[in-house]
Amino acid sequence: MKLRLDLLEKLTAEDIREEVLANNHRYKSEPLFSKTGVGSLSSASIEERAKEEARNTALIQRLKRRAGTTGKSRKTRN
């Protein structure tokens, strides 16, 4: 997968917050979390991976709209 830096520039804090909240149920803090800041992320199920893929696709489409591009190259007239 090619990283689109032009779309990354259009990413907002709200976009990041949505993804964090979608995965928050998988986070398991260690017993000493307040002291160490250590935790882990449990494995995702097949259904969760499918939902993640759908969220990523929707996010890419939103970022493309914000950027004003469709991913197709535009031909210039001479």
PyMOL Python script that loads the backbone (N, CA, C, O; Angstrom):
from pymol import cmd

cmd.read_pdbstr("""\
ATOM      1  N   MET A   1       0.844  -1.176   0.000  1.00  0.00           N
ATOM      2  CA  MET A   1       0.000   0.000   0.000  1.00  0.00           C
ATOM      3  C   MET A   1       0.887   1.236   0.000  1.00  0.00           C
ATOM      4  O   MET A   1       1.839   1.324   0.775  1.00  0.00           O
ATOM      5  N   LYS A   2       0.579   2.173  -0.855  1.00  0.00           N
ATOM      6  CA  LYS A   2       1.356   3.390  -0.971  1.00  0.00           C
ATOM      7  C   LYS A   2       0.819   4.446  -0.009  1.00  0.00           C
ATOM      8  O   LYS A   2      -0.386   4.692   0.050  1.00  0.00           O
ATOM      9  N   LEU A   3       1.714   5.058   0.733  1.00  0.00           N
ATOM     10  CA  LEU A   3       1.329   6.091   1.688  1.00  0.00           C
ATOM     11  C   LEU A   3       1.076   7.390   0.945  1.00  0.00           C
ATOM     12  O   LEU A   3       1.929   7.875   0.202  1.00  0.00           O
ATOM     13  N   ARG A   4      -0.113   7.945   1.158  1.00  0.00           N
ATOM     14  CA  ARG A   4      -0.486   9.194   0.497  1.00  0.00           C
ATOM     15  C   ARG A   4      -0.278  10.353   1.465  1.00  0.00           C
ATOM     16  O   ARG A   4      -1.160  10.648   2.272  1.00  0.00           O
ATOM     17  N   LEU A   5       0.857  11.000   1.397  1.00  0.00           N
ATOM     18  CA  LEU A   5       1.158  12.103   2.295  1.00  0.00           C
ATOM     19  C   LEU A   5       0.243  13.294   2.057  1.00  0.00           C
ATOM     20  O   LEU A   5      -0.037  14.055   2.984  1.00  0.00           O
ATOM     21  N   ASP A   6      -0.226  13.463   0.823  1.00  0.00           N
ATOM     22  CA  ASP A   6      -1.132  14.571   0.550  1.00  0.00           C
ATOM     23  C   ASP A   6      -2.443  14.400   1.318  1.00  0.00           C
ATOM     24  O   ASP A   6      -3.046  15.389   1.734  1.00  0.00           O
ATOM     25  N   LEU A   7      -2.890  13.156   1.510  1.00  0.00           N
ATOM     26  CA  LEU A   7      -4.109  12.916   2.290  1.00  0.00           C
ATOM     27  C   LEU A   7      -3.834  13.006   3.780  1.00  0.00           C
ATOM     28  O   LEU A   7      -4.702  13.412   4.553  1.00  0.00           O
ATOM     29  N   LEU A   8      -2.634  12.629   4.184  1.00  0.00           N
ATOM     30  CA  LEU A   8      -2.267  12.699   5.595  1.00  0.00           C
ATOM     31  C   LEU A   8      -2.359  14.130   6.116  1.00  0.00           C
ATOM     32  O   LEU A   8      -2.686  14.353   7.281  1.00  0.00           O
ATOM     33  N   GLU A   9      -2.072  15.087   5.257  1.00  0.00           N
ATOM     34  CA  GLU A   9      -2.158  16.494   5.642  1.00  0.00           C
ATOM     35  C   GLU A   9      -3.592  16.917   5.970  1.00  0.00           C
ATOM     36  O   GLU A   9      -3.801  17.892   6.693  1.00  0.00           O
ATOM     37  N   LYS A  10      -4.577  16.192   5.444  1.00  0.00           N
ATOM     38  CA  LYS A  10      -5.984  16.526   5.671  1.00  0.00           C
ATOM     39  C   LYS A  10      -6.572  15.812   6.889  1.00  0.00           C
ATOM     40  O   LYS A  10      -7.737  16.029   7.224  1.00  0.00           O
ATOM     41  N   LEU A  11      -5.790  14.970   7.550  1.00  0.00           N
ATOM     42  CA  LEU A  11      -6.247  14.228   8.721  1.00  0.00           C
ATOM     43  C   LEU A  11      -6.473  15.175   9.890  1.00  0.00           C
ATOM     44  O   LEU A  11      -5.644  16.044  10.159  1.00  0.00           O
ATOM     45  N   THR A  12      -7.597  15.009  10.589  1.00  0.00           N
ATOM     46  CA  THR A  12      -7.908  15.870  11.722  1.00  0.00           C
ATOM     47  C   THR A  12      -7.856  15.082  13.024  1.00  0.00           C
ATOM     48  O   THR A  12      -7.814  13.852  13.019  1.00  0.00           O
ATOM     49  N   ALA A  13      -7.860  15.798  14.121  1.00  0.00           N
ATOM     50  CA  ALA A  13      -7.877  15.164  15.446  1.00  0.00           C
ATOM     51  C   ALA A  13      -9.143  14.328  15.622  1.00  0.00           C
ATOM     52  O   ALA A  13      -9.108  13.287  16.279  1.00  0.00           O
ATOM     53  N   GLU A  14     -10.244  14.765  15.052  1.00  0.00           N
ATOM     54  CA  GLU A  14     -11.504  14.013  15.138  1.00  0.00           C
ATOM     55  C   GLU A  14     -11.400  12.671  14.413  1.00  0.00           C
ATOM     56  O   GLU A  14     -11.941  11.670  14.883  1.00  0.00           O
ATOM     57  N   ASP A  15     -10.713  12.644  13.278  1.00  0.00           N
ATOM     58  CA  ASP A  15     -10.505  11.385  12.550  1.00  0.00           C
ATOM     59  C   ASP A  15      -9.725  10.401  13.413  1.00  0.00           C
ATOM     60  O   ASP A  15     -10.067   9.221  13.483  1.00  0.00           O
ATOM     61  N   ILE A  16      -8.696  10.882  14.057  1.00  0.00           N
ATOM     62  CA  ILE A  16      -7.874  10.029  14.917  1.00  0.00           C
ATOM     63  C   ILE A  16      -8.679   9.560  16.117  1.00  0.00           C
ATOM     64  O   ILE A  16      -8.592   8.396  16.507  1.00  0.00           O
ATOM     65  N   ARG A  17      -9.461  10.456  16.703  1.00  0.00           N
ATOM     66  CA  ARG A  17     -10.282  10.113  17.865  1.00  0.00           C
ATOM     67  C   ARG A  17     -11.273   8.992  17.538  1.00  0.00           C
ATOM     68  O   ARG A  17     -11.471   8.086  18.348  1.00  0.00           O
ATOM     69  N   GLU A  18     -11.890   9.050  16.370  1.00  0.00           N
ATOM     70  CA  GLU A  18     -12.849   8.005  15.968  1.00  0.00           C
ATOM     71  C   GLU A  18     -12.191   6.630  15.937  1.00  0.00           C
ATOM     72  O   GLU A  18     -12.761   5.651  16.419  1.00  0.00           O
ATOM     73  N   GLU A  19     -10.988   6.562  15.370  1.00  0.00           N
ATOM     74  CA  GLU A  19     -10.300   5.278  15.276  1.00  0.00           C
ATOM     75  C   GLU A  19      -9.856   4.785  16.653  1.00  0.00           C
ATOM     76  O   GLU A  19      -9.933   3.589  16.938  1.00  0.00           O
ATOM     77  N   VAL A  20      -9.401   5.684  17.492  1.00  0.00           N
ATOM     78  CA  VAL A  20      -8.997   5.304  18.846  1.00  0.00           C
ATOM     79  C   VAL A  20     -10.191   4.746  19.614  1.00  0.00           C
ATOM     80  O   VAL A  20     -10.079   3.713  20.273  1.00  0.00           O
ATOM     81  N   LEU A  21     -11.316   5.418  19.531  1.00  0.00           N
ATOM     82  CA  LEU A  21     -12.502   4.953  20.249  1.00  0.00           C
ATOM     83  C   LEU A  21     -13.020   3.625  19.690  1.00  0.00           C
ATOM     84  O   LEU A  21     -13.568   2.810  20.433  1.00  0.00           O
ATOM     85  N   ALA A  22     -12.849   3.408  18.401  1.00  0.00           N
ATOM     86  CA  ALA A  22     -13.293   2.150  17.792  1.00  0.00           C
ATOM     87  C   ALA A  22     -12.461   0.970  18.293  1.00  0.00           C
ATOM     88  O   ALA A  22     -12.960  -0.154  18.348  1.00  0.00           O
ATOM     89  N   ASN A  23     -11.211   1.208  18.656  1.00  0.00           N
ATOM     90  CA  ASN A  23     -10.328   0.141  19.129  1.00  0.00           C
ATOM     91  C   ASN A  23     -10.140   0.136  20.634  1.00  0.00           C
ATOM     92  O   ASN A  23      -9.441  -0.728  21.164  1.00  0.00           O
ATOM     93  N   ASN A  24     -10.743   1.073  21.327  1.00  0.00           N
ATOM     94  CA  ASN A  24     -10.532   1.219  22.764  1.00  0.00           C
ATOM     95  C   ASN A  24     -10.930  -0.039  23.551  1.00  0.00           C
ATOM     96  O   ASN A  24     -10.297  -0.353  24.559  1.00  0.00           O
ATOM     97  N   HIS A  25     -11.952  -0.750  23.116  1.00  0.00           N
ATOM     98  CA  HIS A  25     -12.404  -1.940  23.839  1.00  0.00           C
ATOM     99  C   HIS A  25     -11.359  -3.051  23.820  1.00  0.00           C
ATOM    100  O   HIS A  25     -11.419  -3.960  24.648  1.00  0.00           O
ATOM    101  N   ARG A  26     -10.416  -2.998  22.905  1.00  0.00           N
ATOM    102  CA  ARG A  26      -9.379  -4.024  22.804  1.00  0.00           C
ATOM    103  C   ARG A  26      -8.191  -3.756  23.708  1.00  0.00           C
ATOM    104  O   ARG A  26      -7.368  -4.646  23.923  1.00  0.00           O
ATOM    105  N   TYR A  27      -8.084  -2.543  24.244  1.00  0.00           N
ATOM    106  CA  TYR A  27      -6.947  -2.184  25.075  1.00  0.00           C
ATOM    107  C   TYR A  27      -7.092  -2.762  26.478  1.00  0.00           C
ATOM    108  O   TYR A  27      -8.141  -2.640  27.111  1.00  0.00           O
ATOM    109  N   LYS A  28      -6.030  -3.388  26.948  1.00  0.00           N
ATOM    110  CA  LYS A  28      -6.005  -3.956  28.299  1.00  0.00           C
ATOM    111  C   LYS A  28      -4.823  -3.346  29.047  1.00  0.00           C
ATOM    112  O   LYS A  28      -3.667  -3.561  28.681  1.00  0.00           O
ATOM    113  N   SER A  29      -5.119  -2.600  30.077  1.00  0.00           N
ATOM    114  CA  SER A  29      -4.026  -1.993  30.838  1.00  0.00           C
ATOM    115  C   SER A  29      -3.428  -3.013  31.800  1.00  0.00           C
ATOM    116  O   SER A  29      -4.119  -3.915  32.274  1.00  0.00           O
ATOM    117  N   GLU A  30      -2.163  -2.862  32.077  1.00  0.00           N
ATOM    118  CA  GLU A  30      -1.480  -3.719  33.046  1.00  0.00           C
ATOM    119  C   GLU A  30      -1.883  -3.268  34.442  1.00  0.00           C
ATOM    120  O   GLU A  30      -2.325  -2.131  34.611  1.00  0.00           O
ATOM    121  N   PRO A  31      -1.744  -4.123  35.445  1.00  0.00           N
ATOM    122  CA  PRO A  31      -2.131  -3.751  36.808  1.00  0.00           C
ATOM    123  C   PRO A  31      -1.416  -2.501  37.328  1.00  0.00           C
ATOM    124  O   PRO A  31      -1.971  -1.757  38.137  1.00  0.00           O
ATOM    125  N   LEU A  32      -0.217  -2.278  36.874  1.00  0.00           N
ATOM    126  CA  LEU A  32       0.546  -1.122  37.340  1.00  0.00           C
ATOM    127  C   LEU A  32       0.525   0.009  36.312  1.00  0.00           C
ATOM    128  O   LEU A  32       1.474   0.788  36.214  1.00  0.00           O
ATOM    129  N   PHE A  33      -0.558   0.091  35.553  1.00  0.00           N
ATOM    130  CA  PHE A  33      -0.644   1.061  34.460  1.00  0.00           C
ATOM    131  C   PHE A  33      -0.350   2.484  34.932  1.00  0.00           C
ATOM    132  O   PHE A  33       0.362   3.225  34.253  1.00  0.00           O
ATOM    133  N   SER A  34      -0.887   2.871  36.081  1.00  0.00           N
ATOM    134  CA  SER A  34      -0.696   4.242  36.531  1.00  0.00           C
ATOM    135  C   SER A  34       0.770   4.543  36.819  1.00  0.00           C
ATOM    136  O   SER A  34       1.192   5.697  36.738  1.00  0.00           O
ATOM    137  N   LYS A  35       1.546   3.525  37.151  1.00  0.00           N
ATOM    138  CA  LYS A  35       2.964   3.744  37.453  1.00  0.00           C
ATOM    139  C   LYS A  35       3.846   3.564  36.219  1.00  0.00           C
ATOM    140  O   LYS A  35       4.813   4.300  36.027  1.00  0.00           O
ATOM    141  N   THR A  36       3.506   2.583  35.386  1.00  0.00           N
ATOM    142  CA  THR A  36       4.397   2.245  34.274  1.00  0.00           C
ATOM    143  C   THR A  36       3.950   2.801  32.937  1.00  0.00           C
ATOM    144  O   THR A  36       4.777   3.015  32.051  1.00  0.00           O
ATOM    145  N   GLY A  37       2.651   3.038  32.774  1.00  0.00           N
ATOM    146  CA  GLY A  37       2.133   3.480  31.481  1.00  0.00           C
ATOM    147  C   GLY A  37       2.128   2.367  30.456  1.00  0.00           C
ATOM    148  O   GLY A  37       2.092   2.634  29.254  1.00  0.00           O
ATOM    149  N   VAL A  38       2.165   1.099  30.918  1.00  0.00           N
ATOM    150  CA  VAL A  38       2.254  -0.052  30.022  1.00  0.00           C
ATOM    151  C   VAL A  38       0.902  -0.724  29.905  1.00  0.00           C
ATOM    152  O   VAL A  38       0.168  -0.837  30.886  1.00  0.00           O
ATOM    153  N   GLY A  39       0.585  -1.159  28.734  1.00  0.00           N
ATOM    154  CA  GLY A  39      -0.634  -1.907  28.480  1.00  0.00           C
ATOM    155  C   GLY A  39      -0.451  -2.705  27.212  1.00  0.00           C
ATOM    156  O   GLY A  39       0.638  -2.726  26.638  1.00  0.00           O
ATOM    157  N   SER A  40      -1.503  -3.359  26.770  1.00  0.00           N
ATOM    158  CA  SER A  40      -1.413  -4.149  25.548  1.00  0.00           C
ATOM    159  C   SER A  40      -2.724  -4.062  24.789  1.00  0.00           C
ATOM    160  O   SER A  40      -3.756  -3.678  25.340  1.00  0.00           O
ATOM    161  N   LEU A  41      -2.665  -4.423  23.521  1.00  0.00           N
ATOM    162  CA  LEU A  41      -3.836  -4.426  22.658  1.00  0.00           C
ATOM    163  C   LEU A  41      -4.151  -5.875  22.308  1.00  0.00           C
ATOM    164  O   LEU A  41      -3.317  -6.572  21.731  1.00  0.00           O
ATOM    165  N   SER A  42      -5.348  -6.328  22.654  1.00  0.00           N
ATOM    166  CA  SER A  42      -5.719  -7.715  22.375  1.00  0.00           C
ATOM    167  C   SER A  42      -5.933  -7.911  20.877  1.00  0.00           C
ATOM    168  O   SER A  42      -6.157  -6.951  20.141  1.00  0.00           O
ATOM    169  N   SER A  43      -5.861  -9.151  20.442  1.00  0.00           N
ATOM    170  CA  SER A  43      -6.043  -9.474  19.029  1.00  0.00           C
ATOM    171  C   SER A  43      -7.445  -9.122  18.565  1.00  0.00           C
ATOM    172  O   SER A  43      -8.400  -9.153  19.341  1.00  0.00           O
ATOM    173  N   ALA A  44      -7.551  -8.790  17.298  1.00  0.00           N
ATOM    174  CA  ALA A  44      -8.850  -8.462  16.708  1.00  0.00           C
ATOM    175  C   ALA A  44      -9.430  -9.697  16.033  1.00  0.00           C
ATOM    176  O   ALA A  44      -8.703 -10.534  15.497  1.00  0.00           O
ATOM    177  N   SER A  45     -10.738  -9.790  16.071  1.00  0.00           N
ATOM    178  CA  SER A  45     -11.424 -10.894  15.395  1.00  0.00           C
ATOM    179  C   SER A  45     -11.540 -10.582  13.899  1.00  0.00           C
ATOM    180  O   SER A  45     -11.233  -9.474  13.459  1.00  0.00           O
ATOM    181  N   ILE A  46     -11.979 -11.557  13.143  1.00  0.00           N
ATOM    182  CA  ILE A  46     -12.173 -11.365  11.705  1.00  0.00           C
ATOM    183  C   ILE A  46     -13.201 -10.268  11.459  1.00  0.00           C
ATOM    184  O   ILE A  46     -13.030  -9.445  10.559  1.00  0.00           O
ATOM    185  N   GLU A  47     -14.265 -10.254  12.254  1.00  0.00           N
ATOM    186  CA  GLU A  47     -15.298  -9.227  12.102  1.00  0.00           C
ATOM    187  C   GLU A  47     -14.739  -7.843  12.401  1.00  0.00           C
ATOM    188  O   GLU A  47     -15.060  -6.874  11.714  1.00  0.00           O
ATOM    189  N   GLU A  48     -13.893  -7.755  13.442  1.00  0.00           N
ATOM    190  CA  GLU A  48     -13.303  -6.460  13.777  1.00  0.00           C
ATOM    191  C   GLU A  48     -12.371  -5.981  12.668  1.00  0.00           C
ATOM    192  O   GLU A  48     -12.318  -4.788  12.369  1.00  0.00           O
ATOM    193  N   ARG A  49     -11.642  -6.907  12.063  1.00  0.00           N
ATOM    194  CA  ARG A  49     -10.754  -6.541  10.949  1.00  0.00           C
ATOM    195  C   ARG A  49     -11.566  -6.051   9.750  1.00  0.00           C
ATOM    196  O   ARG A  49     -11.151  -5.115   9.066  1.00  0.00           O
ATOM    197  N   ALA A  50     -12.703  -6.666   9.493  1.00  0.00           N
ATOM    198  CA  ALA A  50     -13.566  -6.233   8.382  1.00  0.00           C
ATOM    199  C   ALA A  50     -14.112  -4.835   8.653  1.00  0.00           C
ATOM    200  O   ALA A  50     -14.167  -4.000   7.750  1.00  0.00           O
ATOM    201  N   LYS A  51     -14.515  -4.580   9.898  1.00  0.00           N
ATOM    202  CA  LYS A  51     -15.008  -3.247  10.261  1.00  0.00           C
ATOM    203  C   LYS A  51     -13.893  -2.210  10.144  1.00  0.00           C
ATOM    204  O   LYS A  51     -14.126  -1.085   9.702  1.00  0.00           O
ATOM    205  N   GLU A  52     -12.681  -2.597  10.544  1.00  0.00           N
ATOM    206  CA  GLU A  52     -11.539  -1.694  10.448  1.00  0.00           C
ATOM    207  C   GLU A  52     -11.260  -1.335   8.989  1.00  0.00           C
ATOM    208  O   GLU A  52     -10.988  -0.177   8.671  1.00  0.00           O
ATOM    209  N   GLU A  53     -11.328  -2.318   8.119  1.00  0.00           N
ATOM    210  CA  GLU A  53     -11.122  -2.080   6.685  1.00  0.00           C
ATOM    211  C   GLU A  53     -12.186  -1.125   6.133  1.00  0.00           C
ATOM    212  O   GLU A  53     -11.874  -0.240   5.336  1.00  0.00           O
ATOM    213  N   ALA A  54     -13.432  -1.303   6.553  1.00  0.00           N
ATOM    214  CA  ALA A  54     -14.515  -0.419   6.107  1.00  0.00           C
ATOM    215  C   ALA A  54     -14.294   1.003   6.624  1.00  0.00           C
ATOM    216  O   ALA A  54     -14.508   1.968   5.890  1.00  0.00           O
ATOM    217  N   ARG A  55     -13.870   1.136   7.879  1.00  0.00           N
ATOM    218  CA  ARG A  55     -13.588   2.467   8.442  1.00  0.00           C
ATOM    219  C   ARG A  55     -12.437   3.131   7.696  1.00  0.00           C
ATOM    220  O   ARG A  55     -12.487   4.329   7.414  1.00  0.00           O
ATOM    221  N   ASN A  56     -11.400   2.360   7.374  1.00  0.00           N
ATOM    222  CA  ASN A  56     -10.256   2.915   6.657  1.00  0.00           C
ATOM    223  C   ASN A  56     -10.648   3.386   5.261  1.00  0.00           C
ATOM    224  O   ASN A  56     -10.214   4.447   4.813  1.00  0.00           O
ATOM    225  N   THR A  57     -11.462   2.599   4.582  1.00  0.00           N
ATOM    226  CA  THR A  57     -11.922   2.978   3.245  1.00  0.00           C
ATOM    227  C   THR A  57     -12.749   4.260   3.305  1.00  0.00           C
ATOM    228  O   THR A  57     -12.586   5.152   2.471  1.00  0.00           O
ATOM    229  N   ALA A  58     -13.633   4.346   4.292  1.00  0.00           N
ATOM    230  CA  ALA A  58     -14.453   5.551   4.450  1.00  0.00           C
ATOM    231  C   ALA A  58     -13.584   6.762   4.782  1.00  0.00           C
ATOM    232  O   ALA A  58     -13.827   7.859   4.280  1.00  0.00           O
ATOM    233  N   LEU A  59     -12.579   6.565   5.619  1.00  0.00           N
ATOM    234  CA  LEU A  59     -11.682   7.665   5.970  1.00  0.00           C
ATOM    235  C   LEU A  59     -10.919   8.154   4.742  1.00  0.00           C
ATOM    236  O   LEU A  59     -10.785   9.361   4.537  1.00  0.00           O
ATOM    237  N   ILE A  60     -10.425   7.245   3.937  1.00  0.00           N
ATOM    238  CA  ILE A  60      -9.700   7.633   2.724  1.00  0.00           C
ATOM    239  C   ILE A  60     -10.602   8.438   1.801  1.00  0.00           C
ATOM    240  O   ILE A  60     -10.163   9.431   1.221  1.00  0.00           O
ATOM    241  N   GLN A  61     -11.854   8.023   1.658  1.00  0.00           N
ATOM    242  CA  GLN A  61     -12.792   8.759   0.810  1.00  0.00           C
ATOM    243  C   GLN A  61     -13.045  10.164   1.363  1.00  0.00           C
ATOM    244  O   GLN A  61     -13.092  11.128   0.599  1.00  0.00           O
ATOM    245  N   ARG A  62     -13.208  10.288   2.691  1.00  0.00           N
ATOM    246  CA  ARG A  62     -13.399  11.612   3.309  1.00  0.00           C
ATOM    247  C   ARG A  62     -12.179  12.497   3.082  1.00  0.00           C
ATOM    248  O   ARG A  62     -12.317  13.679   2.765  1.00  0.00           O
ATOM    249  N   LEU A  63     -10.984  11.928   3.244  1.00  0.00           N
ATOM    250  CA  LEU A  63      -9.759  12.705   3.048  1.00  0.00           C
ATOM    251  C   LEU A  63      -9.606  13.142   1.602  1.00  0.00           C
ATOM    252  O   LEU A  63      -9.136  14.248   1.336  1.00  0.00           O
ATOM    253  N   LYS A  64      -9.997  12.289   0.666  1.00  0.00           N
ATOM    254  CA  LYS A  64      -9.941  12.672  -0.746  1.00  0.00           C
ATOM    255  C   LYS A  64     -10.890  13.824  -1.033  1.00  0.00           C
ATOM    256  O   LYS A  64     -10.550  14.744  -1.778  1.00  0.00           O
ATOM    257  N   ARG A  65     -12.097  13.776  -0.434  1.00  0.00           N
ATOM    258  CA  ARG A  65     -13.045  14.886  -0.637  1.00  0.00           C
ATOM    259  C   ARG A  65     -12.482  16.174  -0.055  1.00  0.00           C
ATOM    260  O   ARG A  65     -12.602  17.236  -0.667  1.00  0.00           O
ATOM    261  N   ARG A  66     -11.867  16.090   1.123  1.00  0.00           N
ATOM    262  CA  ARG A  66     -11.269  17.287   1.732  1.00  0.00           C
ATOM    263  C   ARG A  66     -10.145  17.846   0.864  1.00  0.00           C
ATOM    264  O   ARG A  66      -9.969  19.059   0.756  1.00  0.00           O
ATOM    265  N   ALA A  67      -9.398  16.946   0.254  1.00  0.00           N
ATOM    266  CA  ALA A  67      -8.283  17.374  -0.584  1.00  0.00           C
ATOM    267  C   ALA A  67      -8.759  17.877  -1.938  1.00  0.00           C
ATOM    268  O   ALA A  67      -8.022  18.554  -2.655  1.00  0.00           O
ATOM    269  N   GLY A  68     -10.019  17.536  -2.286  1.00  0.00           N
ATOM    270  CA  GLY A  68     -10.553  17.980  -3.570  1.00  0.00           C
ATOM    271  C   GLY A  68     -10.051  17.158  -4.726  1.00  0.00           C
ATOM    272  O   GLY A  68     -10.030  17.631  -5.863  1.00  0.00           O
ATOM    273  N   THR A  69      -9.639  15.917  -4.454  1.00  0.00           N
ATOM    274  CA  THR A  69      -9.143  15.048  -5.523  1.00  0.00           C
ATOM    275  C   THR A  69      -9.903  13.734  -5.500  1.00  0.00           C
ATOM    276  O   THR A  69     -10.475  13.339  -4.485  1.00  0.00           O
ATOM    277  N   THR A  70      -9.891  13.074  -6.639  1.00  0.00           N
ATOM    278  CA  THR A  70     -10.510  11.764  -6.724  1.00  0.00           C
ATOM    279  C   THR A  70      -9.487  10.673  -6.952  1.00  0.00           C
ATOM    280  O   THR A  70      -9.841   9.501  -7.081  1.00  0.00           O
ATOM    281  N   GLY A  71      -8.210  11.051  -7.003  1.00  0.00           N
ATOM    282  CA  GLY A  71      -7.161  10.084  -7.240  1.00  0.00           C
ATOM    283  C   GLY A  71      -6.860   9.887  -8.712  1.00  0.00           C
ATOM    284  O   GLY A  71      -5.913   9.181  -9.058  1.00  0.00           O
ATOM    285  N   LYS A  72      -7.656  10.505  -9.595  1.00  0.00           N
ATOM    286  CA  LYS A  72      -7.440  10.397 -11.030  1.00  0.00           C
ATOM    287  C   LYS A  72      -6.601  11.584 -11.485  1.00  0.00           C
ATOM    288  O   LYS A  72      -6.776  12.700 -10.997  1.00  0.00           O
ATOM    289  N   SER A  73      -5.708  11.342 -12.404  1.00  0.00           N
ATOM    290  CA  SER A  73      -4.897  12.437 -12.906  1.00  0.00           C
ATOM    291  C   SER A  73      -5.709  13.294 -13.858  1.00  0.00           C
ATOM    292  O   SER A  73      -6.536  12.787 -14.617  1.00  0.00           O
ATOM    293  N   ARG A  74      -5.473  14.576 -13.813  1.00  0.00           N
ATOM    294  CA  ARG A  74      -6.182  15.504 -14.690  1.00  0.00           C
ATOM    295  C   ARG A  74      -5.307  15.855 -15.872  1.00  0.00           C
ATOM    296  O   ARG A  74      -4.131  16.179 -15.705  1.00  0.00           O
ATOM    297  N   LYS A  75      -5.874  15.794 -17.064  1.00  0.00           N
ATOM    298  CA  LYS A  75      -5.142  16.172 -18.262  1.00  0.00           C
ATOM    299  C   LYS A  75      -5.353  17.649 -18.520  1.00  0.00           C
ATOM    300  O   LYS A  75      -6.461  18.169 -18.394  1.00  0.00           O
ATOM    301  N   THR A  76      -4.278  18.308 -18.881  1.00  0.00           N
ATOM    302  CA  THR A  76      -4.376  19.740 -19.181  1.00  0.00           C
ATOM    303  C   THR A  76      -4.530  19.925 -20.665  1.00  0.00           C
ATOM    304  O   THR A  76      -3.994  19.154 -21.461  1.00  0.00           O
ATOM    305  N   ARG A  77      -5.268  20.955 -21.036  1.00  0.00           N
ATOM    306  CA  ARG A  77      -5.448  21.275 -22.466  1.00  0.00           C
ATOM    307  C   ARG A  77      -4.412  22.282 -22.889  1.00  0.00           C
ATOM    308  O   ARG A  77      -4.068  23.197 -22.141  1.00  0.00           O
ATOM    309  N   ASN A  78      -3.910  22.102 -24.115  1.00  0.00           N
ATOM    310  CA  ASN A  78      -2.913  23.041 -24.665  1.00  0.00           C
ATOM    311  C   ASN A  78      -3.578  24.084 -25.475  1.00  0.00           C
ATOM    312  O   ASN A  78      -2.909  24.962 -26.020  1.00  0.00           O
TER     313      ASN A  78
END
""", "prot")
cmd.dss("prot")
cmd.show_as("cartoon", "prot")
cmd.util.cbc("prot")
cmd.orient("prot")
